[in-house]
Amino acid sequence: MKQKTFGNGKWVLTIAACVVFTPVFCFAQDLGSTTGLFKSPSASKSKKSTTAKTKPKAATTSTKKSVTKSAKSSKTPTKTAPKQARNKLAMETVVKQPTVVEPEPQKNVIITVGAKTEELVESAITDGNAGRDERDYPRADAAYRRALSLNPNDSRGLYGLGNIYADQQRWEESEGSYRGAIRVDPANSGPYIALSYVLSQPIIGGDLSNRYAEAEQMARKAIEIDAENPFAYDQLGVALELRGIISEETQQAYLKAIAIEPEFALAYAHLGRLYRRLGKINESSESYRRAIQFSTDVPTMILVADVMQSQQRYLESEQLLRRALAEDPKNPTALNLLGRALTTRNSFDEAERVLTKSVQVSPNGVVAYTLLSTLHQRRGRLDEAERVLGTAFKIVSNNERKRLAREFESLGDAFSKINKPADAARLYRQAMALDSGRTILTEKIAAGSKQ
C-alpha cells in the first residue's frame, strides 16, 4: 500500500488498487456504480486513555479532514481523493449475509473501554480491512461486526460494513450502515458523502425524488463540515443532476471540486457529461479528455468508465476497465462494468467469463446475476437465464426486489415470444412474488392462458 498527498497536502490518501459499479454515475441505468468506492477505516491503536465517551475514533487515516469517501486500503474501488477516484459463480452455495442493524444513538453516555478490548477492536478493524483488500467479504463482514460488538460507539465498524456492502452494490445494507455511522459520529463528513452516494443509486419503485433530495442534503452537510472536501462538491453536483437541476449551481459544484483538486478526474467526467447535456460539445470533449488523462489509479478508472458508459462511450470505458482489472483482477465493480460493455457490443463469450468471475468474487451481489441473465437472454439461453435469476431470488434485498421483478418479467416476455406460455407464466409469477403491485403481470398471465 502506498500513500500520496494531493494539492496542498491537506488530504493524505491511501491509494487502493480497487467503487459502488452502478458508483460511477449513469443516468440510463444508475447514477453510480459502486463497489468499494470508499477508503477503509483507520486501524491504528489509540494512544488515549481506555475510558472514552461515545465519540468514535476517526474513520480516516491521517488528518481530521482526510477525504473519507475514498479508496479502500489496498485494492477496492474507491471514491478516494481527487486524483484517486473517490472515487458469481458459486451459484449453488450462496449464503445471504445478515442485514446491518443500526445501533441506537447513545448521547452523553460514557463507555469504559479497557486496554485489552481496545486492542481487540483495533485487531478486528485491521482484519476487516485486510478481508476487504483480498475481496474476502465474509471475513471482512465478520471482522467489522466483531469490532462493533466490542465497542458499538466506534463508528469504524459501521463505516467498514457500509464500504463492503457498497463494493457489492448491496445498497440497502450499505445505506443502513452509513446512517449508523452518522448517528455515532455526526461530525465526520465521510459518512455523509458515502450516504449521499448510496442515495444516488436508482431503486425501482422507490421514492427516488425524496432519495435524491436527501442525497443533496447529505452532500451539503458534508460541505458544511468540511468546506474544502472536493468529493462533497462533486457529489452535490451529481445529486443536483439527478434532481433534474441542470443549472449554473450544478456546473459550479463540479468546478469547485476541480478548483480544490485540479486533477480530480471524476469531477471532469461529470462536468463532461453535464456539458454534453447542455449542448456544449467542445467543452464536453475537453472535459472527458482530462478525465481520461487524470485516471491513473484503479478507483478513478472505474468511476470514470462508469460515467463514460452513461453516455454510451463503451469503447473508451472498456479501455479504462481493462487497465483497472490488470491491477485489480477481482474488482467486482470493474468486472460488472466490463461485462456490461462487452455484452453491449456482442462480445458474449468474454462477457460471460467476466460476469461469472464477478459472481464468484461477490456471490451476494445481485447486479452481476442480472447482467449475466441479460447476457444469456441475448444468446437465446433462456433456461440458463432463469437459473441465474433463481439464484438472485435467494439473496435479493428489499430495495432490489422490484428491479429483480423486472428481470423475471423480461425473461417471461422472452418465453412468450417463442410461444412457451407455461414457462412465461412461471416467470411472471416469480415477478409477482417480488412485486405484487405490478398488475400488468396478472394480465400477462391471463393472456398466456388463452393461447
C-alpha positions in Angstrom: 0.0 0.0 0.0 1.3 3.5 -0.7 0.2 7.0 0.1 0.1 10.1 -1.9 -0.5 13.7 -0.9 -2.6 15.8 -3.2 -2.9 19.5 -3.6 -1.5 21.4 -0.6 -1.1 18.2 1.4 -4.4 18.6 3.1 -5.6 15.2 2.0 -3.4 12.2 2.6 -5.0 9.4 0.7 -4.4 5.8 0.8 -4.2 4.6 -2.7 -6.1 1.4 -3.2 -6.0 -0.7 -6.3 -9.6 -1.4 -6.4 -16.0 1.7 -6.3 -20.3 1.3 -6.0 -20.4 -0.3 -10.5 -23.8 1.3 -10.8 -20.8 4.0 -8.3 -19.9 5.9 -11.5 -22.8 7.8 -12.4 -25.1 6.5 -15.1 -28.3 8.3 -16.0 -29.5 5.5 -18.2 -29.2 2.7 -15.7 -27.9 4.1 -12.5 -26.1 7.1 -11.3 -23.3 5.4 -9.9 -21.7 2.2 -9.9 -20.2 1.4 -6.7 -18.2 -1.1 -5.2 -15.6 -0.3 -2.8 -15.6 3.3 -3.5 -14.6 4.4 -0.1 -11.5 4.3 2.0 -11.3 1.6 4.7 -11.4 2.9 8.3 -8.2 3.6 10.0 -6.9 0.8 12.2 -4.2 2.4 14.4 -4.2 1.8 18.1 -5.5 4.7 20.1 -3.0 6.4 22.4 -5.8 7.9 24.5 -7.0 6.5 27.8 -9.1 3.5 28.0 -12.2 5.4 29.1 -13.9 7.3 26.3 -17.2 9.0 25.6 -19.4 7.8 22.8 -17.4 9.7 20.3 -15.8 7.1 18.0 -12.4 7.1 16.5 -11.9 8.9 13.3 -12.7 6.9 10.2 -9.9 8.4 8.3 -6.2 7.7 8.3 -4.2 10.8 8.7 -5.8 14.2 9.2 -9.2 15.2 10.6 -10.1 16.5 7.1 -8.9 13.5 5.3 -11.1 12.6 2.4 -13.0 9.6 3.7 -15.1 8.9 0.6 -12.1 7.2 -1.0 -10.2 4.2 -1.7 -10.0 1.2 0.3 -6.8 0.3 1.9 -5.4 -1.8 -0.8 -7.5 -3.0 -3.7 -11.0 -1.7 -3.8 -12.6 0.9 -6.0 -12.9 4.0 -4.0 -14.1 7.5 -4.0 -10.7 8.3 -3.0 -9.0 11.6 -3.2 -9.4 13.6 -6.3 -6.6 12.0 -8.2 -7.6 8.6 -7.0 -11.2 8.1 -7.7 -13.4 8.5 -4.7 -13.7 7.6 -6.1 -20.6 -15.2 -9.2 -20.3 -18.5 -9.8 -20.7 -20.1 -6.5 -24.3 -20.1 -7.6 -25.1 -23.3 -5.8 -23.9 -22.2 -2.4 -25.0 -18.6 -1.9 -25.3 -17.6 1.7 -27.1 -14.3 2.4 -25.2 -12.2 5.0 -27.3 -10.6 7.8 -28.6 -7.1 7.4 -26.8 -4.4 9.4 -28.7 -3.3 12.4 -28.0 0.3 13.3 -27.2 1.0 16.9 -29.5 3.2 18.9 -27.9 6.6 19.3 -26.3 6.9 22.7 -25.7 10.6 23.6 -23.8 11.6 26.6 -23.1 8.1 27.6 -19.7 7.1 29.0 -18.3 3.8 27.9 -15.3 2.3 29.5 -13.1 0.5 27.0 -10.4 -1.5 28.7 -6.9 -1.7 27.2 -7.5 -5.3 26.1 -10.8 -4.5 24.5 -9.2 -1.6 22.7 -6.6 -3.9 21.4 -9.2 -6.4 20.1 -11.1 -3.6 18.4 -8.0 -2.4 16.5 -7.3 -6.0 15.6 -10.8 -6.5 14.2 -10.7 -3.3 12.1 -7.3 -4.4 10.7 -8.7 -7.8 9.9 -11.8 -6.3 8.3 -9.7 -4.0 6.1 -7.5 -6.9 5.1 -10.5 -9.0 4.2 -11.8 -6.2 2.0 -8.5 -5.8 0.3 -8.5 -9.5 -0.5 -12.1 -9.5 -1.6 -12.9 -11.9 1.2 -16.2 -10.2 2.0 -17.5 -12.7 4.6 -14.3 -12.3 6.5 -14.4 -8.5 6.4 -18.1 -8.6 7.4 -17.4 -10.8 10.4 -14.4 -8.7 11.5 -16.2 -5.3 11.3 -19.1 -6.8 13.2 -16.7 -8.1 15.8 -15.3 -4.6 16.3 -18.9 -3.3 16.7 -19.7 -5.9 19.3 -16.7 -4.9 21.3 -17.4 -1.2 21.0 -20.7 -0.1 19.4 -19.7 3.5 19.7 -16.8 3.2 17.4 -18.1 4.3 14.0 -15.3 2.5 12.1 -17.1 -0.8 12.3 -20.3 0.6 10.7 -18.3 2.6 8.1 -16.4 -0.5 7.2 -19.6 -2.5 6.8 -21.1 0.2 4.6 -18.0 0.1 2.4 -18.0 -3.7 1.8 -21.8 -3.6 1.0 -21.2 -0.6 -1.4 -18.4 -2.7 -3.0 -21.0 -5.3 -3.8 -23.8 -2.9 -4.7 -25.9 -4.1 -1.8 -27.4 -0.6 -1.4 -29.9 -1.2 1.3 -27.4 -2.7 3.7 -24.8 -0.1 2.8 -27.3 2.7 3.5 -28.2 1.3 6.9 -24.5 1.1 7.9 -23.7 4.6 6.8 -26.7 6.0 8.6 -25.5 4.2 11.7 -22.0 5.7 11.3 -23.6 9.2 11.1 -25.5 8.6 14.3 -22.4 7.6 16.1 -20.1 10.2 14.7 -22.2 13.1 13.3 -19.1 15.4 13.0 -17.4 13.3 10.3 -18.0 14.4 6.7 -17.1 11.0 5.2 -20.3 9.0 6.1 -22.4 11.9 4.8 -20.7 11.7 1.4 -20.9 8.0 1.3 -24.7 8.1 2.2 -25.3 10.7 -0.5 -23.6 8.4 -2.9 -25.8 5.4 -1.9 -28.9 7.5 -2.1 -28.0 8.4 -5.6 -28.4 4.9 -6.7 -31.7 4.1 -8.6 -34.1 1.9 -6.8 -37.1 0.8 -8.9 -40.3 1.6 -7.2 -38.7 3.7 -4.5 -39.4 7.3 -3.9 -36.4 8.5 -5.9 -37.3 12.2 -5.8 -37.1 12.1 -2.0 -33.9 10.0 -2.0 -32.2 12.3 -4.5 -33.3 15.3 -2.4 -31.8 13.7 0.7 -28.6 12.9 -1.3 -28.3 16.6 -2.0 -28.9 17.4 1.7 -26.2 14.9 2.7 -23.7 16.5 0.3 -24.4 19.9 1.6 -24.0 18.7 5.2 -20.6 17.3 4.3 -19.6 20.7 2.8 -20.8 22.4 6.0 -18.5 20.1 8.0 -15.6 20.3 5.5 -15.8 23.2 3.1 -12.6 22.0 1.3 -13.7 18.5 0.5 -13.7 18.0 -3.3 -15.8 14.8 -3.1 -18.6 16.7 -1.3 -18.9 19.2 -4.1 -18.7 16.6 -6.8 -21.5 14.6 -5.1 -23.5 17.7 -4.7 -23.3 18.2 -8.5 -24.4 14.6 -9.0 -27.4 14.9 -6.7 -28.5 18.1 -8.4 -28.3 16.5 -11.8 -30.3 13.6 -10.6 -33.0 16.0 -9.4 -33.1 17.5 -12.9 -31.4 20.7 -11.9 -29.1 21.4 -14.8 -28.1 24.9 -13.8 -25.2 27.2 -13.1 -25.1 25.8 -9.5 -24.6 22.3 -10.8 -21.7 23.4 -13.0 -20.2 25.4 -10.2 -20.3 22.4 -7.9 -18.1 20.4 -10.3 -15.8 23.4 -11.0 -15.4 23.9 -7.2 -14.3 20.3 -6.8 -11.8 20.8 -9.6 -10.6 24.1 -8.1 -9.8 22.3 -4.8 -8.1 19.4 -6.6 -7.1 20.3 -10.2 -6.5 16.7 -11.2 -9.9 15.4 -10.0 -10.7 13.0 -12.9 -14.2 12.1 -11.7 -15.3 15.7 -11.5 -14.0 16.3 -15.0 -16.1 13.3 -16.2 -19.2 14.6 -14.5 -18.6 18.0 -16.0 -18.1 16.5 -19.4 -21.5 14.8 -19.1 -23.1 18.0 -17.9 -21.7 20.0 -20.8 -23.0 17.4 -23.2 -26.5 17.7 -21.8 -26.2 21.5 -22.2 -25.1 21.1 -25.8 -21.6 22.3 -25.2 -19.9 19.6 -27.3 -16.4 21.1 -27.4 -16.3 21.7 -23.7 -17.6 18.2 -23.1 -14.9 16.6 -25.2 -12.2 18.5 -23.4 -13.5 17.6 -20.0 -13.7 13.9 -21.0 -10.1 14.1 -22.3 -8.9 15.4 -19.0 -10.9 12.8 -17.1 -9.1 10.1 -19.0 -5.8 11.8 -18.7 -6.1 12.0 -14.9 -7.4 8.5 -14.5 -4.2 7.0 -13.2 -5.4 4.7 -10.4 -7.8 1.9 -10.3 -10.7 3.6 -8.4 -10.6 6.6 -10.7 -10.5 4.4 -13.9 -13.6 2.6 -12.7 -15.6 5.6 -11.8 -14.8 7.5 -14.9 -15.5 4.4 -17.0 -19.0 4.2 -15.5 -19.7 7.9 -16.4 -18.5 7.0 -19.9 -21.0 4.2 -20.1 -23.8 6.5 -19.1 -23.0 8.4 -22.3 -22.8 5.1 -24.4 -19.0 5.6 -24.7 -18.5 1.9 -24.2 -15.2 1.5 -26.1 -13.5 4.2 -24.0 -14.9 2.7 -20.8 -13.6 -0.7 -21.8 -10.1 0.6 -22.2 -10.1 2.1 -18.7 -11.7 -1.1 -17.2 -9.1 -3.4 -18.7 -6.4 -1.2 -17.3 -8.1 -1.3 -13.9 -8.5 -5.1 -13.9 -4.9 -5.6 -14.9 -4.1 -4.1 -11.5 -7.1 -5.4 -9.5 -8.4 -8.6 -11.3 -11.1 -9.3 -8.7 -12.7 -5.9 -8.5 -16.4 -6.6 -8.7 -17.4 -3.2 -10.0 -14.9 -3.3 -12.8 -15.9 -6.8 -13.7 -19.6 -5.8 -13.8 -19.0 -2.7 -15.9 -16.7 -4.6 -18.3 -19.3 -7.4 -18.6 -21.9 -4.8 -19.5 -19.7 -3.1 -22.1 -18.8 -6.4 -23.7 -22.5 -7.5 -23.8 -23.5 -4.2 -25.4 -21.1 -4.8 -28.3 -22.0 -8.5 -28.6 -18.7 -10.0 -27.2 -20.7 -12.6 -25.5 -18.1 -15.3 -24.7 -15.7 -12.8 -22.9 -18.7 -11.1 -21.2 -19.8 -14.4 -19.8 -16.3 -15.2 -18.4 -16.1 -11.7 -16.8 -19.5 -11.8 -15.2 -19.1 -15.3 -14.0 -15.9 -14.2 -12.2 -17.8 -11.3 -10.7 -20.4 -13.7 -9.2 -17.6 -15.8 -7.8 -16.0 -12.8 -6.2 -19.2 -11.3 -4.8 -21.9 -14.1 -4.6 -24.3 -11.9 -2.6 -24.3 -9.1 -5.2 -27.5 -9.2 -7.3 -26.2 -6.9 -10.0 -23.8 -9.4 -11.6 -26.6 -12.0 -11.7 -29.0 -9.7 -13.5 -26.3 -8.8 -16.0 -25.4 -12.4 -16.6 -29.1 -13.3 -17.0 -29.4 -10.5 -19.7 -26.4 -11.9 -21.4 -28.0 -15.4 -21.5 -31.2 -14.0 -22.9 -29.4 -12.2 -25.7 -27.7 -15.6 -26.6 -31.1 -17.4 -26.5 -30.2 -19.4 -23.4 -33.5 -18.8 -21.6 -33.3 -21.8 -19.3 -29.8 -20.7 -18.1 -31.1 -17.1 -17.7 -33.8 -18.4 -15.4 -31.4 -20.5 -13.4 -29.3 -17.4 -12.8 -32.3 -15.3 -11.7 -33.3 -18.1 -9.4 -30.1 -17.7 -7.5 -30.5 -14.0 -7.3 -34.0 -14.5 -5.9 -32.5 -16.2 -2.9 -30.3 -13.3 -1.9 -32.3 -10.2 -3.1 -32.7 -7.4 -0.6 -35.9 -5.5 -0.1 -34.9 -2.5 -2.2 -33.8 -4.7 -5.1 -37.0 -6.7 -5.3 -38.7 -4.5 -7.9 -35.6 -4.4 -10.1 -35.3 -8.2 -10.0 -39.0 -8.5 -10.7 -38.5 -6.6 -14.0 -35.8 -9.1 -14.9 -38.1 -12.1 -14.3 -40.8 -10.2 -16.3 -38.4 -9.6 -19.2 -37.5 -13.3 -19.2 -41.1 -14.2 -19.2 -41.7 -12.0 -22.2 -38.8 -13.8 -24.0 -40.5 -17.2 -23.4 -43.8 -15.7 -24.5 -42.3 -14.6 -27.8 -41.2 -18.2 -28.6 -44.7 -19.4 -27.8 -44.0 -21.0 -24.4 -46.9 -19.6 -22.3 -46.5 -22.0 -19.4 -42.8 -21.0 -19.0 -43.7 -17.4 -19.4 -46.4 -17.7 -16.7 -44.0 -19.3 -14.3 -41.6 -16.3 -14.7 -44.4 -13.8 -14.3 -45.5 -15.5 -11.1 -41.9 -15.2 -9.8 -42.0 -11.5 -10.7 -45.3 -11.1 -8.8 -43.8 -12.7 -5.7 -41.2 -9.9 -5.8 -43.6 -7.0 -6.8 -47.2 -7.9 -6.1 -48.4 -4.4 -7.0 -47.5 -4.8 -10.7 -50.9 -5.5 -12.1 -49.7 -6.0 -15.7 -48.3 -9.3 -14.6 -51.7 -10.6 -13.9 -52.8 -9.5 -17.3 -49.9 -11.2 -19.0 -50.6 -14.5 -17.2 -54.2 -14.3 -18.2 -53.3 -13.6 -21.8 -50.9 -16.6 -21.8 -53.6 -18.9 -20.5 -55.8 -18.1 -23.5 -53.1 -19.2 -26.0 
